[in-house]
Each structure stands twice: as C-alpha cells, then as structure tokens.
C-alpha cells in the first residue's frame, strides 16, 4: 500500500518537473524574418521618360537662329508624383539651338536641332538635364524626325510649280496683248508664256524654300532623359503664386497656302 503511494507520488513529481522545464524553455525562433514596414519616402520622383508638355515663349527660325542660341518655354500641364503636383503649369524650361541648316535654293529643307537644358519651378527650384523633343504641335507645318530629334521645314515643290505656272500665265497674257496689237496674238502669247516660265523658273532656283520656324505658342513634348528627385520643401509652392501659362499665338499657317507669286529675289 505504502509502496503504491510512493510510486504515484514519484510519478507526479516527475510530470510536474517536466512541465516546469517546458514552461521556462525559450521557444525556437522562426526562420522567417518578419516584414519590416517601409518608412514613408521623403522624395517625390519624376521618372525617366516622363513627357512634359511645353509651349514656346519666344520664336526661333532657321533664317535668323545661330548655334548656341537660347530658347525659352513654359510647362502647360501639371506633372504629378505620389499624388502631388511637382511640376506645375507655368514652370520655365530653357533650351539651346545646337545646329541650324537653312533650306536650299533648289532642294533641301530647313532644319533645327533643339536640346532642353533646365527646369525652373515657380518657387525658384532648378534642375539641370539634357532632354529631347518627343512630339511637335500637330498643326505646325514643320515635322519632327524623332530618330534624330530634328525639326524640318515643309517642302515647297507644289509652290515652285505654282510659281512657274503663274509666271507663264502672266507672260502669256502680256505677250498676247502685245501680239494682238501687232496682229500676231497667238505668237505673242506663246513667246510671252515661254518668257514668263523662264523668269519663274529663275526665281524658283534663286530663292530659298520655306524656313523651319518654331513660333511663339507652338506646343511640344519634352521627354526627360533622367529621373528628377524633389523633397517636400522643394515642391512647396504655398508662398509662391503658381504662374498661369501666358504664351500664345500658336504655329504659323502653312506657307504652302500662301501665294508664292511674285516671289522676291534671293534671300541672303
């Protein structure tokens, strides 16, 4: 009887001791690292490749432009990052004419090479970069070669043909009147037409084609070639009245639609 009680007591003590050891024994750490909640970023990022709509403040033409000449533009649409406007409308963009090619007298189009250099926000914060043009106003007579970043003037073959035709017609009229007075109206008209056509052709060959022009108010897109970072204080415009874009005027009408006769003598 006593032996049985001792065995039960010993067994109970062993069980209690095992429970105490398991209670104080540290739990094995999990092999999985708990996820760390990222801290909120203090940067507002405008990524590479962002398209920024711009409008010309001044005008530039292959007739007067020189390499190194500055051009000035302004943004016309807000650019956002993390739900906040970082480049508001009315921000300034400066660019440079890197190469100029005037249109030829017989063939060849006028060409402008433009590079964008810097951005200035309304509060004075500035970023330097080297950006390219991504698109050009669809109503402009000029075209953009995206592979080269070249602005090309419109061709004028139709205008040249019109000039020769108008000159020939005018010559025929004058020759016909002179021939009629002399009794040879048909002969006079033929001679006059030939003379007029020759004069028109000489005028075409001695005159340049349409110049490439970026007029005030012409819109385009600038494509960023690098990421722009801004801090919250750099995009705080509370103390700076955001500008409303003021450029206007738009691209000039197509020179093809304008009368080309009489065409002036050679431009220098």
Rosetta blueprint (number, residue, H / E / L):
1 X L
2 X H
3 X H
4 X H
5 X H
6 X H
7 X H
8 X H
9 X H
10 X H
11 X H
12 X H
13 X H
14 X H
15 X H
16 X H
17 X H
18 X H
19 X H
20 X H
21 X H
22 X H
23 X H
24 X H
25 X L
26 X L
27 X L
28 X L
29 X L
30 X L
31 X L
32 X L
33 X L
34 X L
35 X L
36 X L
37 X L
38 X L
39 X L
40 X L
41 X L
42 X L
43 X E
44 X E
45 X E
46 X E
47 X L
48 X L
49 X L
50 X L
51 X E
52 X E
53 X E
54 X E
55 X E
56 X E
57 X L
58 X L
59 X L
60 X E
61 X E
62 X L
63 X L
64 X L
65 X L
66 X L
67 X L
68 X L
69 X L
70 X E
71 X E
72 X E
73 X E
74 X E
75 X E
76 X L
77 X L
78 X L
79 X E
80 X E
81 X E
82 X L
83 X L
84 X E
85 X E
86 X E
87 X E
88 X L
89 X L
90 X L
91 X L
92 X E
93 X E
94 X E
95 X E
96 X E
97 X E
98 X E
99 X E
100 X E
101 X E
102 X L
103 X L
104 X L
105 X L
106 X L
107 X L
108 X L
109 X L
110 X L
111 X E
112 X E
113 X E
114 X E
115 X E
116 X E
117 X E
118 X E
119 X E
120 X E
121 X L
122 X L
123 X L
124 X L
125 X L
126 X E
127 X E
128 X E
129 X E
130 X E
131 X E
132 X E
133 X E
134 X E
135 X E
136 X E
137 X L
138 X L
139 X L
140 X L
141 X L
142 X L
143 X E
144 X E
145 X E
146 X L
147 X L
148 X L
149 X L
150 X E
151 X E
152 X E
153 X L
154 X L
155 X L
156 X L
157 X H
158 X H
159 X H
160 X H
161 X H
162 X H
163 X H
164 X H
165 X H
166 X H
167 X H
168 X H
169 X H
170 X H
171 X H
172 X H
173 X H
174 X H
175 X H
176 X H
177 X H
178 X H
179 X H
180 X H
181 X H
182 X H
183 X L
184 X L
185 X H
186 X H
187 X H
188 X H
189 X H
190 X H
191 X H
192 X H
193 X H
194 X H
195 X H
196 X H
197 X H
198 X H
199 X H
200 X H
201 X H
202 X H
203 X H
204 X H
205 X H
206 X H
207 X L
208 X L
209 X L
210 X L
211 X L
212 X L
213 X E
214 X E
215 X L
216 X L
217 X L
218 X L
219 X E
220 X E
221 X E
222 X E
223 X E
224 X L
225 X L
226 X L
227 X L
228 X E
229 X E
230 X E
231 X E
232 X L
233 X L
234 X L
235 X L
236 X L
237 X L
238 X L
239 X L
240 X L
241 X L
242 X L
243 X L
244 X L
245 X L
246 X L
247 X L
248 X L
249 X L
250 X L
251 X L
252 X L
253 X L
254 X L
255 X H
256 X H
257 X H
258 X L
259 X L
260 X L
261 X L
262 X L
263 X L
264 X L
265 X L
266 X L
267 X L
268 X L
